[in-house]
Amino acid sequence: MGRLVAVEGLDGAGKRTLTDGLAGALAARGLVVERMVFPRYGEDVYGPLVADALHGRLGDLTDSVYGMAMLFALDRRAASAQVRRALAHADVLLVDRYVASNAAYGAARLKQDADGEFVDWVRALELDRFELPAPDLQLLLRVPRELAAERAARRESLDATRARDAYESDDELQRRCGEVYDQLAAASWVSPWQVLDGVTSVPITDLAARL
């Protein structure tokens, strides 16, 4: 059984870059690496619904914190068999966003902390009720929200398909989300966390060796 490593952080933190680097470094060490990204915007039914909601195409659904969280959770539940197959095949499954993302963003929208009822609800829903595999390690790529916003805006200007959604364009939400992420990491929520400095260069080779 492989290890599930979740990469978490704000929009524009550099999660994709980190995941790319880690996948290459782990493969260079002879490990079999699989990758997944959530939400799965182009797959199944729930990913496209998430995209529609985040871009205001599903009426007032976006206003419902629990409704949005359920869509994110259902997308992962629909992919649970794929996750388990990847873990059975690979040494490491790298996941760009996982359950903690749902907990952090929802709690931030409700202005709750990591020890609030929403975070408990997400854990009970996704890990207990839906029986998703728990991550073995969660990597938090920490960057100032100003830098994350700048990166997200630059990404949007370079790629017409990467227009910022309702969450990405809300600076105050991103700030609160960063605080909740820090709290989750400090509490070792669900599994061990490692906090990485996303401003300076992350030592990919050293990190791969530790993994």
Number of C-alpha atoms within 10 A of each C-alpha: 12 18 19 24 23 26 26 25 27 28 18 20 25 20 23 15 10 19 21 13 17 22 21 15 19 20 16 12 11 9 14 16 21 19 17 18 16 17 22 19 16 11 12 12 14 22 21 17 21 23 18 17 20 19 16 15 13 13 10 9 15 20 13 12 17 17 12 19 22 18 20 23 24 19 23 24 19 17 17 16 13 13 21 17 12 23 20 14 15 18 19 24 25 25 22 21 22 23 25 25 23 24 24 29 24 23 26 24 17 14 14 18 20 24 14 13 11 22 24 13 14 24 21 13 18 22 18 13 11 16 13 21 16 18 22 16 19 25 20 25 21 21 21 15 21 13 14 23 22 13 16 21 18 13 16 14 13 10 10 9 9 13 16 19 14 14 17 18 15 12 14 13 22 25 15 20 27 22 15 26 28 18 16 23 20 14 14 14 17 17 13 15 23 14 16 17 14 19 14 8 9 14 13 18 16 11 14 17 11 7 12
